[in-house]
Amino acid sequence: MTIHPEARIHPTSVVEPGAVIGAGCEVGPFCVIGPDVVLHDRVVVKSHAVVTGRTEIGEETVIFPFATVGEVPQDLKYKGERTRLVVGKRCRIREGATLNLGTEGGGGVTTVGDDVLIMTGAHVGHDAHIGNRVILVNNVAIAGHCVLGDDVIVGGLSGVHQWVRIGQGAIIGAVTMVTNDVIPYGLVQAPRGELDGLNLVGLKRRGVERAEITALRAAYQMLAQGEGTFLDRARRLAEETDSAHVREVTDFILSASDRSFLTPK
């Protein structure tokens, strides 16, 4: 066990032999820190939280009460293999959230990027990969093997089916079930998620140029109404576009996936 002399550990907490606690870390009352955990500098673990498994927590991340970070996967195929969870810098893991280790069959690691907000009661399943600046609102459930790009927002009480990919900048409305891939910058809503346009508000907030937004809107219309299949339209769009944002959409559509796509209405 390595505890930096500048770390503060409440006397009621259990830090198991083998754990590494960095400079400026704070571990509050009645916490459990497992033997394979690494807390980088200035991580805060508030009261009654559990951090276990082969788990690495990035600098300045805060873990709130009753969160459980790094427990074994909710997968009956898991047989105790030594898999991992890696959480980035400056994340906020709120009360009651759960993040699971990876599985051998899924690549062995679950990852969460930097500056991610995981709100109360949300779940990140095994082998999921969460990008930077993602927001998972209260009680969101991200199933195993999902991939969420940077700047994705998933609204409260929503669920994302296993193996689904959600492209960068997409937004999922509240109380939505997402069963198929979502294109970058897409807007998804309705109980059985439907692609209902682009996340224009998010694009504007990030300062995307008007010309790029216009190109995305035109691309969306072509994907919705052009000739041929959805993939045919994406291939044609990839050949014709000069827009970096549209190219991101077409690259996403044309890359390998285990799911089909939510397509424009």
Secondary structure, DSSP 8 states (H G I E B T S, - for coil): -EE-TT-EE-TTSEE-TT-EE-TT-EE-TT-EE-TT-EE-TT-EE-TT-EE-SEEEE-TT-EE-TT-EEEE--S-TT--S---EEEE-TT-EE-TT-EEE---GGGTSEEEE-SS-EE-TT-EE-TT-EE-TT-EE-TT-EE-TT-EE-TT-EE-TT-EE-TT-EE-TT-EE-SS-EE-SBB-TTEEEETTBTEEEEE-HHHHHHTT--HHHHHHHHHHHHHHHHSSS-HHHHHHHHHHH---HHHHHHHHHHHS--SS-B--B-
